[in-house]
Amino acid sequence: MIFGLPLWAIAMGPDPASGQLRGHARAIFAIGDIATGVVAIGGFARGVVALGGGAIGLLAIGGGALGLIALGGGAIGGLALGGGALGLVAIGGGAAGYYALGSGAAGMHTISVTQQDPAAVDFFCKLVPFLKALFHK
């Protein structure tokens, strides 16, 4: 036990003894239908690092992701990367943020198919240096 949590737990499927319809794993390393832990992997995952169909964490990776750094089909976070991305810095097919890069982008400083804001170009080229070759000077 660390901080009152077991090191690892795996919980899949229903548990008639506890009345759970879906397994809920709670541990430092948690794997389950629902997983809560420092590292959580599951259909729905909550943790410092969360990977799942739905994921909430500092680093969240999933179909739907919410986190400081979020990567997913739909991503919301400080840094959001996804098909649809919403964040302070957003990169995706559809992106909305203070700095946004995407086919369709909305925000203060954007790069899209119709616009290349100079401040956004500078920012994203510092973030991802190999992008410099793609932008017009």
Secondary structure, DSSP 8 states (H G I E B T S, - for coil): -BTTB-SEEEE-S-BTTTTBSS-EEESSEEEEEEEEEEEEEEEEEEEEEEEEEEEEEEEEEEEEEEEEEEEEEEEEEEEEEEEEEEEEEEEEEEEEEEEEEEEEEEEEEEE-SS-B-HHHHHHHHHHSGGGGGGS--
